[in-house]
Amino acid sequence: MSESTSAYLDRNGRPCLRQSIVAFIDVLGFSQIATSTASMEDSQQILDKIASAIEDSRHFVRQTIPESDIAQGNRWATKFFSDNLAFGYPFNDEPGNHEASAWFIVRCAQRYQLKMTMNEFFVRGALAQGPICLTDEIIFGSALIECYLLESKASIVPRIVLAEPLQQLVLNSYRDHSRA
């Protein structure tokens, strides 16, 4: 996943909404972890472990992205804040682009969840499609709100759920490719 946010900036460098596949992923138990230690030294050890897990997971996801997608790093954006990760991949009306964007985000979320679990941190989250703007300065859009609401209400255990329209898109795409 690229740190570039140019996917959500217009030609003049202003933030803009784009139809996208969006993920919102939350580390479970973060508040308890942050407040459970008594000393600054213990807290620093926990911070080091969390930071290492996030970097390891980010690296794992990047390793599995095809070189052709890495070369187009400005096609998507990621943002880490507190114990959350948001990422988006805009799609257009070209045949197959919507499905390709969905599968890209599904695979990234799957790999991030796997590696965070291997680093002893469980995550939960949601994926949706809709408008979002995701830059270094702002995350804005109804797709993020939909993901957050799904994550906090429907994904109450360590899992990543898909909003209904996105779930249908992925299932239909999988069925179409399975028949081919």
C-alpha positions, 0 to 999 in steps of 0.5 A, spaced: 500 500 500 502 506 498 503 512 502 501 517 496 495 520 496 495 523 489 489 518 488 484 523 492 487 530 489 485 534 483 489 537 478 490 543 482 492 539 489 485 540 492 482 534 496 476 531 492 471 525 493 472 519 488 468 513 488 472 507 491 472 501 495 474 503 502 477 499 508 476 501 515 480 496 520 481 497 527 486 494 532 481 490 538 483 492 545 487 498 543 484 502 549 485 497 554 492 496 552 494 503 552 491 504 559 493 497 562 500 499 564 503 503 570 510 505 568 512 509 562 517 503 560 512 498 560 508 503 555 514 504 551 515 496 550 507 496 548 508 501 543 514 498 540 510 492 539 504 495 536 509 499 531 513 493 529 506 489 528 503 495 524 510 496 520 511 488 519 504 487 516 504 493 512 511 490 509 507 483 508 502 487 504 506 490 500 510 484 498 504 481 495 502 486 491 504 485 484 509 490 481 505 493 476 500 495 481 506 498 486 508 502 479 501 505 480 502 507 487 498 513 486 492 509 484 490 508 492 491 511 499 492 509 506 492 512 512 494 510 519 491 514 525 490 511 532 489 504 532 485 504 525 487 503 518 483 506 512 485 505 505 481 506 499 482 505 491 478 509 486 474 505 481 472 508 474 467 505 469 471 501 465 469 494 464 472 490 470 475 496 473 470 496 479 471 488 480 479 489 480 479 495 485 474 490 490 479 484 489 485 489 490 482 491 497 479 485 499 486 482 498 490 487 502 485 487 508 486 479 508 493 480 508 493 485 513 489 481 518 493 475 517 499 478 519 497 482 525 494 476 527 501 473 527 503 479 531 498 477 536 494 483 535 487 481 532 483 486 528 476 487 525 473 492 520 469 493 514 469 494 507 464 498 503 464 502 496 462 509 495 465 516 495 471 518 499 477 523 500 483 520 503 489 525 504 494 526 509 490 532 511 483 529 511 479 523 511 472 524 508 466 521 505 460 516 506 464 510 505 468 511 511 462 512 515 459 506 512 465 502 514 466 505 521 458 503 522 459 496 520 466 495 523 463 497 530 456 494 530 456 488 525 464 486 526 464 485 533 469 479 533 475 479 529 473 479 522 472 484 516 465 484 513 463 487 507 457 491 506 452 488 502 453 491 495 460 490 495 459 483 497 455 482 491 460 485 487 465 480 489 461 474 489 458 475 482 466 476 480 468 470 483 462 466 480 464 469 473 471 467 474 470 460 476 465 458 470 471 461 465 
